[in-house]
Amino acid sequence: MQLILNGMVSGLSYALVALGFSLIFATTRFFHFSHGAAYATGAYVGYAVIVLSGFNPWLGFLLGIVAAGVLGALMELSVYRPLRRSRASSLVMLISSIGMYVVFQNLISLIFGDSTKVLRRGATQAGLHFLGARITPIQLAIVTMSPMLCAAVWMVLKFSRFGKLQRAVANDRELATVVGINTERTILLTFMLGSMLAGIAGILIGYDSDLTPSMGFRALLMAVVASIIGGVGSIPGAVVSGLLLGIVQNCAAWTLPTQWQDSIVFLILIIFLIFRPQGLLGKQDTSAIIG
């Protein structure tokens, strides 16, 4: 039960990052590897506000989310939008994204150092008993907040005007432009929303474990795998596949060395790519946002 509970905590954090990554990918059609930088930025801004400055944790949580969203918007405005206007290929966009991630990771190292940081203040709180397992208050927050956030994003994309515009741009950007949709603004808002989801996950995981400048890379890898297994663009798929990966990772650590955790995840990815490339809840055409 403890392994399953730990897997749910990890998996639901993967789901948040995967959801943001899927939204951006479905809209822009390239792998936004700098998504991991938004994840780490949210955590480190929270650390700067809460630990270094001593402000209220809720203020640090809010500013971390805002910082992640602003970073996503800046990356879109300063790099991706000019590249799209110059009709850069997907490969150029991908390389630019990887380059930006390396820059931001090194900036975090330069500002905060390479040593491991602890976001929480005070003594570590004892875990609560639940069905023979222990769960800490922050883990309980992850387990409850992540599904609620995913459901809220699904509602926004399904019923709001922004959601309709976002789905239209994701399905056919050129046609959306022809009918008068401001595609550039829609993409910008999508970057902000996806980056804010990554920032939330970064802060929550920062409270649960520790912070390192490279923390965004592993989270990004797990998010990419989760989005592919669940079906790119599928919100339920992101949640289900994130839970699956988290539980499999933690259960595998029971019988296998810990270094095999990530190998098991990528083995599952290979199996899905061979036998069900559209993912668990995805469709053959993954252009749609709502899965």
N, C-alpha and C positions, 0 to 999 in steps of 0.2 A: 504494500500500500504506500509506503514511503517513496519507493522508486516511481510509482505511478504519479503520486502527487508532485514529486520533483519534476517529472516529465511534463506534467500539465503546466507548471510554472514556466519552464523553458519553452515549451511548445506555444503557449499563448503569447509570449514575447516575440517568438519567431513570426507568429501570425500577424502581429501589428506591423512589423518591418516588411513582411512579405506583401501585406495589403498595400502599403504605400508604394513599394517597388512595382507592384502589378499595375496600379493606377497610372504611374508615370510611364511604364513600358507600353501599356495599351494605347496611351495617347501619343507618344513620341516614336515608338517602334525602335528603340535602342536600349541597351543595357546601361542603366544609370548607376555605375559603380560608385560614384560619389555619394550615393545614398547612405553608405556606411559613415561618411563624414558627418552627415546630419545626426545620425544616431549618437556618435561620440560627442559632437558639439553640445547636444542637449544635456548629456550627462555632465560634461565638464563645466558648462555655464552654471548648472545647478550646484556643482561642487564649489565654484567660485563664489556664488551668492550665499550658499548655506554655510559652508565650512570656513572659507577664507574671510568672508565679510561678516558672518554671524547673523544674517537676516533670517526671517521666518522661512521655514521649509516650504510653505505653500507659495511664497514669493519666488523662491528658487525654482520650484517646479514650474510655475507659470513662465518665468523668464527663460528657462531652458527650452520650453516648448516654442516660445516666440523666436528665440535665437535659431532653433533648428528650421523653423519656417522661413525666416529671413534669409538664412544661408541657402536654402533651396531656391528661393526667388532670385538671389544674387547670382547663383550658378546659371540659372536659366537666362537671366537678362545679359550677363556679361560674357558668357561662353556659348551656350547652346543656341540662343536665338541668332547671334551673328553667324554661327556655323550653318544653321538652317537656311538663312537668307543667302548665303554663298553656295547653297546646294551641296554641302559637304556630305560625303558618303557615311553610311552607318559605321564603317570601320574607323573613320576619322573621329566621329562622335564618341565611339567607344574608347579610343586611345586618349582623347581629351578628358573623358570622365575618369579614367584610371589615373591620368596625370594630376587631375585636381584632387583626387583622394590622397595621393602621395603627398601633395603640397599641404593639405589640411592636417594630415596625420603628423607631419613634421612640424607644423606650426603649433599643434597641441604639445608636442614634445618640447619645443623651444620655450613655450610659455609656462607649462606646468611641470616639465621634467619627465623623465622616463619611468620613474618609480611608481609603484602601485599606490593609488589614492583610495581613501575610504570616504564615501559620501555621507553616510549616517553619522550622527553625533550622539554622544552619550553611550551608556552601556547597552550591549546587545540584549534585546528583549527575548524572553523565553518563548518558545513556540507553543501554540495552542494544540491540544490533543484533538485529533479528528480521525475516527475509525482506525485507531491503533497507530496513527502516524502523527508527526508534528508539523505544524505549518506556522510560520512567523506572520506577524501582521502585514508586512510588506508583500509576502507571498500571497496572502489572502487578498490583498489589494490587486495584485496582478491577475489572479484567477477571476476576480469579479469585474475589474475594470476593462480588461481586454475584450471579452465578449460583448460588453455593453458598447464599447467604442466601435467595434466592428459592425454591430447592429445599427448604431447611429450613422455610420458612414454609408451603410447599405440603404438606409432610409433617405439620406440626403441625395444619393445618386439615383435612387429610384423615383422620388417624388418631387424633388426641388427643380427649379429652373436651371440652376447650375448643373445638376446631375444630367438633365436632358441635353444641355449644351455639351457637356463633357463626353457623353456617350456618342453624340453626333460627330464630334471631332475624332474620337477614337475609331469610329466605324469608317469614316471617309473624310479626311481633313480637307481635301480639295473641294468636295461637294459642300461641306459645311461653310467654306469660305464663299462659295458661289451664292449660297442662299442668305448671306449676310451675317453669319456668326463671326464674332471676333475671336478667331482661333488662337491668336497670340495671347490674349488675356485669359482664355480658358486654360491653355497650357500652363501659364504662369500660376494660376490658382491651383491647378492640379499639383504642380511642383511644391507649392506651399503646403497643401493638405498632406501630400505624401511624406514630406520632410517632417512635418509636425507629428505625424504618427510614429515616425522613426525616433524623433526626439523624446516622445513619451515613453517608448520602450527603453531607450537608453537610460533615462532617469530612473525608471522602475528597476531595471536590472542593476544600475549603479547602487541603488539602495540595498538590493538583495545580496550583491557580491561586491566586487571592487572595480575600480576604473584603471584602464591602461590606454595609452594613445592608440594602440592597435585594436581596441575592442570592437571597432566598427567593422573590421574586415571579416571576422568570423561570423558576426551577426548578419552581414550582407550575404555571405556564402549560404548560410542556413535559410535566409529569406529567399534567395534565388531558387534554391532546391525546393523549398516549400511552395513557392508560386508555380513552379513547373509541375510538381506532383499534383497540386490541387487544381491546376488549370489556370493559366495566366488570365487575369481579369475576373476570376471567380472569388467573391468574398467568402461564401461558405467553404469553398475549396481551400482558401488560405488558412482558415481556422482549423478545418479538419486535418489538412496536411501538416500544419504546424504542430498540432497535438500529436499526430502520428510520429513525427520526427523526434519530438521531445521525449515521448514515452519510450520509443525504440532506443534512443541514445542512452537513457538512464537505465533501462532494463539490460541493455547489452553490457553496461559497466558492471553488472552484478556477476557475470561469468567471464567476461573478457577484460583484458587490460584497457585502461582508460584511453590509451592512444588509438584504440580501434573504434572509438565512438564515431568520429567523423567518417571513417572508412565505411562503416555500416550505412551511414546516411547516403553516401554517394553510390553505394551498391544498390540501395533502393531506387535512387534516381536512374541508374542505368537500366534497371528492370522496367521502370515505368516508360522510359524512352523507347525501349524495344517493344513492349506489349501494349502500352496505352499512352502514346505520346501526347494526346490532348489532355491528360491529367484525370484525376478522379472525377471532378465535376465540371471539367471544361468541355468545350465543343471542338469539333474539327477546325472551325473558324474561330480563333481566339480574339477576334477584334472586339467583341462585345465586352462591355465592362461588367454587366450584371450577370453572374453565372448561376 
